[in-house]
Amino acid sequence: MIAPNAPSSDAAADDNEQLILDMLDRFLKAEVAPHVRALESSDTYPEEIVEHMKTMGLFGCLIAPEYGGLGLNTRTYARIIERMSAVWMSVSGIINSHLIMAMAVQRFGTEAQKQAYLPRFATGELRGGIGLTEPDCGTDLQAIRTAARRDGDHYVVNGAKTWITNSLHGNCLILLVKTDPAAEPRHRGMSLLIAEKGPGFQVSRKLEKLGYKGIDTCELNFDDYRVPADRLLGGEEGRGLQQILGGLELGRINVAARGLGIAAAALDASVAYSQMRKTFGKPICEHQAIQLKLGEMATRVQAARLLVDAAAQAYDRGERCDMEAGMAKYFATEAGVENSIEAMRIHGAYGYSKEFDIERLYRDAPLLVIGEGTNELQRIIIAKQLIARNPV
């Protein structure tokens, strides 16, 4: 397992981070990269890779050491996600939703909930994600219909969720429900439940996707599913929306780091290929048209990296960072899409072939401009925060 992060100085923290990243790079090179094409092509869940991730402590990388985690900062976590995504984005998704769930419990759970769940989250014994989106509800979370009715010492849950990552192979979700459907404003009737699989918790369908293969994304039905009342996050009804919005800041930093990873992988592949491929008697990297593309791609990667780092540092300082996370998510994911397209053009027909990784990057990248809040929503959040932080 990676050693917990307990540096005594900035230099020690930097050294520890580099050790972690070096170990991760070795893992990705030896255990992930050789199997990506086969697993991705067959849309097979990477069970052996997940088991290795457990032993490395990656499922607990943000969980505090007192609960069995590594206690890494968000900046290091973002760099882990960037590296994972450059090799295979689906692997990063396996820990992203899981850690949003874990951080919701760590930040808002009762001490009893933390003691009961965080150690099991850290080891990967309990794995899962967040149950937010519904068939008629995505960006507007206050429109959810899944209801939880109190019945003695339990809540009885009825409703449906969709596009839920880690719900087939995982065994626990943070579930957003309406505990008071008549509440006004609507958010006052929303709560989060720590929901382990059991009778009434049904995975109804695995969704087929353009990209992001290997990882499970499913539709769920809840039919008189009973959750013990002590699983109400924080022990107080009506706080669910506020609790999950803090988690979405972390999720958007993660998605931004994924976009950065894809953008960087597309750039690296293009730089290498452009020096090997020759046309008109010289490597294509000597043609001005290719140089213009490489210059733009490299600038996008560097700008995205700085935005992701700034958002991660703001999150670590405990500041409100919806604007910073939104900027990072918006720019870095667009960079992933644009760089994947440019890489395909640089590679020509080979970029369209499954013999190269470019076509997978091209299929994976579009998800990022939609997930964790569309990029249209991110721009609205950025604008609203600009006005709120700069009143006349």
HELIX and SHEET records of a PDB file:
HELIX    1   1 ASP A   10  PHE A   27  1                                  18    
HELIX    2   2 LEU A   28  VAL A   32  3                                   5    
HELIX    3   3 ALA A   33  HIS A   35  5                                   3    
HELIX    4   4 VAL A   36  SER A   42  1                                   7    
HELIX    5   5 GLU A   47  MET A   56  1                                  10    
HELIX    6   6 LEU A   58  GLY A   60  5                                   3    
HELIX    7   7 PRO A   65  TYR A   67  5                                   3    
HELIX    8   8 THR A   74  VAL A   87  1                                  14    
HELIX    9   9 MET A   89  PHE A  108  1                                  20    
HELIX   10  10 GLU A  111  THR A  123  1                                  13    
HELIX   11  11 LEU A  141  ALA A  143  5                                   3    
HELIX   12  12 ARG A  186  GLY A  189  5                                   4    
HELIX   13  13 ALA A  229  ARG A  231  5                                   3    
HELIX   14  14 LEU A  233  GLY A  235  5                                   3    
HELIX   15  15 GLY A  240  MET A  276  1                                  37    
HELIX   16  16 ILE A  284  GLU A  286  5                                   3    
HELIX   17  17 GLN A  288  ASP A  316  1                                  29    
HELIX   18  18 ASP A  322  HIS A  347  1                                  26    
HELIX   19  19 GLY A  348  TYR A  352  5                                   5    
HELIX   20  20 ILE A  358  LEU A  368  1                                  11    
HELIX   21  21 ASN A  375  ARG A  389  1                                  15    
SHEET    1   A 3 GLY A 128  GLY A 131  0                                        
SHEET    2   A 3 CYS A 172  LYS A 178  1                                        
SHEET    3   A 3 MET A 190  GLU A 196 -1                                        
SHEET    1   B 4 ALA A 147  ASP A 151  0                                        
SHEET    2   B 4 HIS A 154  THR A 165 -1                                        
SHEET    3   B 4 THR A 217  PRO A 228 -1                                        
SHEET    4   B 4 PHE A 201  LYS A 206 -1                                        
SHEET    1   C 2 LYS A 278  THR A 279  0                                        
SHEET    2   C 2 LYS A 282  PRO A 283 -1                                        
END                                                                             
